[in-house]
Amino acid sequence: MLSNIYKADLIVDNKIIVEIKSIERMDENLCKAQLLSYLKLSGLRLGFIVNFNSKLIKEGLKRVVL
């Protein structure tokens, strides 16, 4: 379980963490590091980064597996 300091944006069915962004230019390494930390702390293995500031949603979608 995540501590009070770290708050995942969305946890789906206690299996997937979704980190929601709306940024013009995504620093993939920084966003991925944040999601990996959440995955390690929660014990979950699968996460997605979704950046809604993209022309197409598939361009702003990144899958991360621990």
C-alpha positions as MATLAB code, in Angstrom:
seq = 'MLSNIYKADLIVDNKIIVEIKSIERMDENLCKAQLLSYLKLSGLRLGFIVNFNSKLIKEGLKRVVL';
ca = [
       0.000    0.000    0.000;
       1.231    3.503   -0.795;
       2.133    5.715    2.140;
       0.473    9.041    2.904;
       3.324   10.905    1.199;
       2.815    9.271   -2.213;
      -0.574    9.479   -3.875;
      -1.226    7.559   -7.070;
      -3.708    9.335   -9.328;
      -5.740    6.214  -10.041;
      -5.557    2.554   -9.052;
      -7.695    0.237  -11.173;
      -8.994   -3.006   -9.636;
      -5.962   -3.138   -7.291;
      -3.880   -4.199  -10.312;
      -2.945   -1.132  -12.379;
      -1.682    2.330  -11.428;
      -2.584    5.142  -13.806;
      -0.565    8.336  -13.505;
      -2.417   11.226  -15.150;
      -0.566   14.152  -16.700;
      -1.490   17.189  -18.736;
       1.849   18.656  -19.704;
       3.095   20.148  -22.952;
       6.391   18.287  -23.010;
       6.650   15.083  -21.025;
       9.998   14.253  -19.440;
       9.628   10.512  -19.937;
      12.425    9.579  -17.533;
      11.001   11.660  -14.693;
       7.434   10.447  -15.192;
       8.593    6.846  -15.500;
      10.684    7.129  -12.316;
       7.670    8.475  -10.423;
       5.460    5.627  -11.637;
       8.120    3.014  -10.882;
       8.323    4.328   -7.322;
       4.557    3.995   -6.946;
       4.675    0.457   -8.346;
       7.451   -0.607   -5.967;
       5.734    0.910   -2.927;
       2.376   -0.620   -3.765;
       3.615   -4.058   -4.797;
       1.808   -3.748   -8.131;
       3.544   -4.550  -11.414;
       1.690   -2.645  -14.148;
       1.192    1.065  -14.667;
       0.317    3.584  -17.327;
       1.285    7.207  -17.799;
      -1.439    9.129  -19.625;
      -0.695   12.621  -20.901;
      -3.926   14.327  -21.936;
      -2.053   17.234  -23.536;
      -1.529   15.283  -26.784;
      -3.297   15.481  -30.124;
      -4.057   11.765  -29.960;
      -4.426    9.874  -26.696;
      -2.233    7.044  -28.022;
       0.644    9.525  -28.391;
       0.409   10.388  -24.699;
       0.157    6.817  -23.428;
       3.130    4.979  -21.913;
       2.990    1.466  -20.426;
       5.390    0.652  -17.581;
       5.964   -2.834  -16.176;
       7.964   -3.528  -13.027;
];
